[in-house]
Amino acid sequence: MIRASALGSAPVPLSVLDLAPVGSGRTARQALGTTVELARLAERRGYHRLWVAEHHSMPGIASSSPAVVLAHLAAHTERIRLGSGGVMLPNHAPLVIAEQFGTLEALAPGRVDLGLGRAPGTDGATAAALRRQDRLAEGADEFPQQLSELTRFLDDDFPEGHPYGRIHAVPGPVQGRVPGGVQRADRPVVWLLGSSGFSARLAGLLGLPFSFAHHFSAAGTLPALELYRESFRPSAVLDRPYAKIGVQAFAADDAREARRQVLTGALAMLRLRTGRPGLIPSPEEAERYAFGPAEQEFVADWLRNVVFGTPDEVRAGLDALVERTGVDELMITTNAHGPAARLRSYELIADAYGLPGGGPGPAAR
């Protein structure tokens, strides 16, 4: 069962979603180093979990291989839950995912989440390059079947006579078999991710925890959460719905500086949405950029769903979001250029909520 951690005066657990953003003038190695520092900071400051996301062919994001990144993070942390936000199931054979996350569970027992999405996490051409030729027709429509197959590999419980009945995901439950029964080791907690109603309803029907991408699909948040709760059926995983949303948030000591920093992420998203993906621009580059009328409208609309400002302003905005949505957890993502500013933002948000472990942390590299 899912249990929340103690979180000071925060109304719900606070967690972190990291994309390992690569800023202009920086390298993927530096970005992944910052992800390690962020994981340590999140653990020290009482954030509940940290997830990394699968994206492909995007120069400004270094988290194309969540399982590899998570193994590295597991070696540099001790307590914080680690997971994928998410692994895009159509891109991979279910057995491969079961083996990867079974390995992670063996490395970090009891603290691994397997968040699954049904989108490719990239454009169509890149999605085709990720898959075998005979799987190009597969996609979101195959998701429930792929999920069922993955779950059976994780639980090692294909029915007798199934073609995969003699195949075992290792590390996994088969290694816990003893005479007279089966001893099941802990396995990753499966979450469904979504930005529409499809995964919300499926998560509810299966009794799984659900995470909605409010940070880039805010208009669908409330309908999806309502559908999840209405569809929910108790399971061995949950006896009641457990919903989390991702939210873009950024805190700085000065409100103007906060807006200056979040504008870099807005410009990066504008370029992505218009077919020009690249490194995350610096604040100076974003300030110099000549936004056209349509681009100004896009940025204004994007920033309406970003919670930014001073620490008190960010806390008020996050509290209002919890009140409006009734979610059980918030997962904060900060897609800005500079590592020092990003790490400082998470410290300030933790301070605003009185989370434990305050004080100077490691310097950003």
ZISUL-V359290 format. One record per backbone hydrogen bond with DSSP energy under -0.5 kcal/mol. NH is the residue of the N-H (numbers start at 1). CO is the residue of the C=O. E is the energy in kcal/mol with one decimal. If there is no record, write none. Layout:
nh=NH co=CO e=E
nh=NH co=CO e=E
This chain:
nh=9 co=353 e=-1.9
nh=10 co=7 e=-2.5
nh=13 co=328 e=-0.8
nh=15 co=330 e=-2.6
nh=16 co=49 e=-2.5
nh=17 co=332 e=-2.4
nh=18 co=51 e=-2.9
nh=22 co=60 e=-2.1
nh=23 co=21 e=-0.7
nh=24 co=280 e=-2.9
nh=26 co=23 e=-2.0
nh=31 co=27 e=-2.2
nh=32 co=28 e=-2.7
nh=33 co=29 e=-1.8
nh=34 co=30 e=-2.0
nh=35 co=31 e=-1.7
nh=36 co=32 e=-1.6
nh=37 co=33 e=-1.9
nh=38 co=34 e=-2.8
nh=39 co=35 e=-2.3
nh=40 co=36 e=-2.2
nh=41 co=37 e=-2.5
nh=42 co=38 e=-3.1
nh=43 co=39 e=-2.2
nh=44 co=40 e=-2.7
nh=45 co=41 e=-2.6
nh=46 co=43 e=-0.9
nh=47 co=42 e=-2.3
nh=48 co=14 e=-3.1
nh=50 co=81 e=-2.5
nh=51 co=16 e=-2.7
nh=52 co=83 e=-2.1
nh=53 co=18 e=-1.0
nh=54 co=86 e=-1.8
nh=55 co=53 e=-0.6
nh=55 co=63 e=-0.5
nh=56 co=121 e=-1.4
nh=59 co=57 e=-0.5
nh=61 co=58 e=-2.1
nh=62 co=19 e=-0.8
nh=62 co=20 e=-1.8
nh=63 co=19 e=-0.8
nh=68 co=65 e=-0.5
nh=69 co=65 e=-2.0
nh=70 co=66 e=-3.1
nh=71 co=67 e=-1.9
nh=72 co=68 e=-1.7
nh=73 co=69 e=-2.4
nh=74 co=70 e=-2.7
nh=75 co=71 e=-1.3
nh=76 co=72 e=-0.6
nh=76 co=73 e=-1.0
nh=77 co=73 e=-0.5
nh=77 co=74 e=-0.7
nh=81 co=48 e=-1.5
nh=82 co=111 e=-3.1
nh=83 co=50 e=-1.8
nh=84 co=113 e=-1.0
nh=85 co=52 e=-3.4
nh=86 co=115 e=-0.5
nh=87 co=115 e=-2.9
nh=89 co=87 e=-1.1
nh=89 co=117 e=-1.9
nh=91 co=88 e=-2.0
nh=92 co=89 e=-1.9
nh=96 co=93 e=-0.7
nh=97 co=93 e=-1.7
nh=98 co=94 e=-2.6
nh=99 co=95 e=-2.3
nh=100 co=96 e=-2.6
nh=101 co=97 e=-2.8
nh=102 co=98 e=-1.7
nh=103 co=99 e=-2.1
nh=104 co=100 e=-2.0
nh=105 co=101 e=-2.0
nh=106 co=102 e=-1.8
nh=107 co=103 e=-1.8
nh=108 co=104 e=-2.7
nh=111 co=108 e=-1.6
nh=113 co=82 e=-2.6
nh=114 co=189 e=-3.2
nh=115 co=84 e=-0.6
nh=115 co=113 e=-0.6
nh=116 co=191 e=-2.1
nh=117 co=87 e=-2.5
nh=127 co=123 e=-2.4
nh=128 co=124 e=-2.2
nh=129 co=125 e=-1.7
nh=130 co=126 e=-1.5
nh=131 co=127 e=-0.8
nh=131 co=128 e=-0.8
nh=135 co=132 e=-2.1
nh=136 co=133 e=-1.2
nh=138 co=135 e=-1.3
nh=142 co=139 e=-1.4
nh=143 co=140 e=-1.7
nh=146 co=142 e=-2.5
nh=147 co=143 e=-3.0
nh=148 co=144 e=-2.2
nh=149 co=145 e=-2.2
nh=150 co=146 e=-2.6
nh=151 co=147 e=-2.6
nh=152 co=148 e=-2.1
nh=153 co=149 e=-2.0
nh=154 co=150 e=-2.5
nh=155 co=151 e=-2.2
nh=156 co=152 e=-1.4
nh=157 co=152 e=-1.6
nh=162 co=159 e=-2.2
nh=165 co=162 e=-2.3
nh=167 co=164 e=-2.0
nh=169 co=153 e=-0.5
nh=170 co=168 e=-0.6
nh=173 co=154 e=-0.5
nh=175 co=172 e=-1.7
nh=176 co=173 e=-2.5
nh=177 co=174 e=-1.1
nh=178 co=181 e=-1.7
nh=181 co=178 e=-1.9
nh=183 co=176 e=-1.2
nh=184 co=182 e=-0.7
nh=185 co=183 e=-0.6
nh=189 co=112 e=-2.0
nh=190 co=188 e=-0.6
nh=191 co=114 e=-2.3
nh=192 co=209 e=-2.1
nh=193 co=116 e=-2.7
nh=194 co=211 e=-1.7
nh=200 co=196 e=-0.7
nh=201 co=197 e=-2.5
nh=202 co=198 e=-2.2
nh=203 co=199 e=-2.8
nh=204 co=200 e=-1.9
nh=205 co=201 e=-2.6
nh=206 co=202 e=-2.0
nh=207 co=203 e=-0.7
nh=207 co=204 e=-0.9
nh=208 co=203 e=-2.7
nh=209 co=190 e=-0.6
nh=210 co=242 e=-2.2
nh=211 co=192 e=-2.4
nh=212 co=244 e=-2.7
nh=213 co=194 e=-2.5
nh=214 co=212 e=-1.9
nh=215 co=246 e=-0.5
nh=216 co=213 e=-1.4
nh=217 co=213 e=-1.3
nh=220 co=217 e=-1.5
nh=221 co=218 e=-1.4
nh=224 co=220 e=-2.1
nh=225 co=221 e=-2.5
nh=226 co=222 e=-2.4
nh=227 co=223 e=-2.3
nh=228 co=224 e=-2.5
nh=229 co=225 e=-2.4
nh=230 co=226 e=-2.5
nh=231 co=227 e=-2.1
nh=232 co=228 e=-1.0
nh=233 co=204 e=-2.3
nh=235 co=238 e=-3.4
nh=238 co=207 e=-0.5
nh=244 co=210 e=-2.6
nh=245 co=329 e=-1.5
nh=246 co=212 e=-2.4
nh=247 co=331 e=-2.6
nh=248 co=305 e=-0.5
nh=249 co=247 e=-0.5
nh=249 co=333 e=-1.8
nh=250 co=307 e=-2.4
nh=252 co=309 e=-2.0
nh=258 co=254 e=-1.9
nh=259 co=255 e=-2.0
nh=260 co=256 e=-2.1
nh=261 co=257 e=-2.0
nh=262 co=258 e=-2.3
nh=263 co=259 e=-1.6
nh=264 co=261 e=-1.1
nh=265 co=261 e=-0.7
nh=266 co=262 e=-1.9
nh=267 co=263 e=-2.4
nh=268 co=264 e=-2.1
nh=269 co=265 e=-2.3
nh=270 co=266 e=-2.3
nh=271 co=267 e=-2.4
nh=272 co=268 e=-2.0
nh=273 co=269 e=-2.9
nh=274 co=270 e=-1.2
nh=275 co=272 e=-1.6
nh=276 co=271 e=-3.9
nh=280 co=22 e=-2.5
nh=286 co=282 e=-2.4
nh=287 co=283 e=-2.2
nh=288 co=284 e=-1.6
nh=289 co=285 e=-1.2
nh=291 co=289 e=-1.1
nh=296 co=292 e=-2.8
nh=297 co=293 e=-1.9
nh=298 co=294 e=-2.0
nh=299 co=295 e=-2.6
nh=300 co=296 e=-2.5
nh=301 co=297 e=-2.3
nh=302 co=298 e=-2.6
nh=303 co=299 e=-2.7
nh=304 co=300 e=-1.1
nh=305 co=302 e=-1.3
nh=306 co=303 e=-1.5
nh=307 co=248 e=-2.9
nh=308 co=306 e=-0.8
nh=309 co=250 e=-1.5
nh=314 co=310 e=-2.7
nh=315 co=311 e=-2.6
nh=316 co=312 e=-2.3
nh=317 co=313 e=-2.2
nh=318 co=314 e=-2.7
nh=319 co=315 e=-2.9
nh=320 co=316 e=-2.2
nh=321 co=317 e=-1.7
nh=322 co=318 e=-2.3
nh=323 co=319 e=-2.4
nh=324 co=320 e=-2.4
nh=325 co=321 e=-2.2
nh=326 co=322 e=-2.9
nh=328 co=243 e=-2.7
nh=329 co=243 e=-0.9
nh=330 co=13 e=-2.3
nh=331 co=245 e=-2.7
nh=332 co=15 e=-3.0
nh=332 co=330 e=-0.6
nh=333 co=247 e=-2.3
nh=334 co=17 e=-0.5
nh=336 co=334 e=-1.1
nh=342 co=338 e=-1.8
nh=343 co=339 e=-2.8
nh=344 co=340 e=-2.3
nh=345 co=341 e=-1.9
nh=346 co=342 e=-1.7
nh=347 co=343 e=-1.9
nh=348 co=344 e=-2.7
nh=349 co=345 e=-2.4
nh=350 co=346 e=-2.1
nh=351 co=347 e=-2.5
nh=352 co=348 e=-2.4
nh=353 co=349 e=-1.4
nh=354 co=350 e=-0.5
nh=354 co=351 e=-1.2
nh=355 co=350 e=-2.7
